[in-house]
Amino acid sequence: MFKERLLTPGPTTIPQQVLQAMEIPMLHHRSEVFKKHLLKAAEGMRWILGWDSDPIFLACSGTGAMEASLLNTCKPGDTIITVNGGAFGARWAKIADRLGLTAHEIVVEWGTPVSEEQVRAAVAQHPHARAFCIQHSETSTTVLHPVEQALSAVKSLAPQMITIVDGISACATAPVPGNPGVLDIFIAGSQKALMLPPGLSVVALSQLAWKAVEATPRRSLYFDFALERKALASGETSWTPASTLIVGLNAAIEMFRAEGLDAMYARHQKLSRMSHTALRALGCTLLASDAPCPSVTGFFPPSGIDADDLRTEVRKSYGIRLAGGQGTFTGKIVRIGHMGFVDSFDVLAGITAIGKVIERMGGSANTTAALSTILPEM
Ligand SMILES: Cc1ncc(COP(=O)(O)O)c(C=O)c1O
């Protein structure tokens, strides 16, 4: 018997407190009780984001919220600028294509962050683009883009451009990268550091973004942000919400409040540091060593060790699920998630398993030595 551990960058482990909060008789989503849950969740998300206005809640995974953000602010024929530095960055252009938008991609080498110069050059070249889209953490390459600098660059050259930040795997692991003065749309997803099952997205909009929504022809009924804002004003959502997840979100936010946002961000930094130090000591090469994100660490195993075999063996022998690479990194890297309900002992377990399997597969790793490098952090 072993304990199944999800050290994946989503879905993540759900704490008992959150599971228990969701284990209640089904609430009707037009009831007074649910209204209270919804408004409390909106207030809790405002606290996490540090924004004054309520975000809206969508019953969809993160991709739905990315698509909805473009649907509500851009019309066919518009151009947008996107940062493509990984599988999720590449998704913007795919969505744009379906929506009749032209995406000008800033292509960034996978594993590296976008630079302010690249952003400036793209905005100077396409100053009338309707939107600028970027990931905060690019989960596929485990990079944290310098979003605050990027957004300042965008706004200094084109203040009317709507900036859209996919914070799906960064929210609750790092401070929100900007306020509604520079950041117009921020997207969070449930199955990451928010410690919930998949199926709920949260989208916060600035005043400029709301003006863009009003000025954009409405093309989707399900994803009509204006309808959602109106519904939320009376404590409802337009359609049947992911109500159980919203109840769970309030329990998760209670845990965040007890820990405190700064402590939560510091914990993620520490888990990230521990993973880096130990993986390097095991002879692995970090993928995003220049700008690693605090939620997940990607690494190449020591030479001679197959990344997918390593993951499979870690799962079979120790019950720990790690993630593989995406796109060009398929079969080449392993990603260890450390976001949400994760503590030092989880990282210790993951590193121990990775080290033992590398040793068993013939690598020269010394697991005991690698662990001793991170014990002082505990
Ligand atoms: C950065 C990022 N963006 C978007 C998504 C959305 O993907 P999905 O629609 O599968 O939740 C994910 C999920 O892994 C992500 O990590």
The ligand as an SDF file (V2000), in Angstrom:
LIG
                    3D

 16 16  0  0  0  0  0  0  0  0999 V2000
   -0.9730   28.2550  -17.6020 C   0  0  0  0  0  0  0  0  0  0  0  0
   -2.1920   27.4660  -17.9550 C   0  0  0  0  0  0  0  0  0  0  0  0
   -3.0850   28.0220  -18.7750 N   0  0  0  0  0  0  0  0  0  0  0  0
   -4.2120   27.4060  -19.1060 C   0  0  0  0  0  0  0  0  0  0  0  0
   -4.4970   26.1490  -18.6230 C   0  0  0  0  0  0  0  0  0  0  0  0
   -5.8130   25.6180  -18.9840 C   0  0  0  0  0  0  0  0  0  0  0  0
   -5.9320   24.3450  -19.2930 O   0  0  0  0  0  0  0  0  0  0  0  0
   -7.3120   23.5710  -18.9870 P   0  0  0  0  0  0  0  0  0  0  0  0
   -8.3520   24.1840  -19.8040 O   0  0  0  0  0  0  0  0  0  0  0  0
   -6.9580   22.1900  -19.3920 O   0  0  0  0  0  0  0  0  0  0  0  0
   -7.5820   23.7180  -17.5250 O   0  0  0  0  0  0  0  0  0  0  0  0
   -3.5750   25.4980  -17.7920 C   0  0  0  0  0  0  0  0  0  0  0  0
   -3.7820   24.1300  -17.3000 C   0  0  0  0  0  0  0  0  0  0  0  0
   -2.8890   23.3570  -17.0940 O   0  0  0  0  0  0  0  0  0  0  0  0
   -2.4030   26.1960  -17.4520 C   0  0  0  0  0  0  0  0  0  0  0  0
   -1.4870   25.6400  -16.6270 O   0  0  0  0  0  0  0  0  0  0  0  0
  1  2  1  0
  2  3  1  0
  2 15  2  0
  3  4  2  0
  4  5  1  0
  5  6  1  0
  5 12  2  0
  6  7  1  0
  7  8  1  0
  8  9  2  0
  8 10  1  0
  8 11  1  0
 12 13  1  0
 12 15  1  0
 13 14  2  0
 15 16  1  0
M  END
$$$$
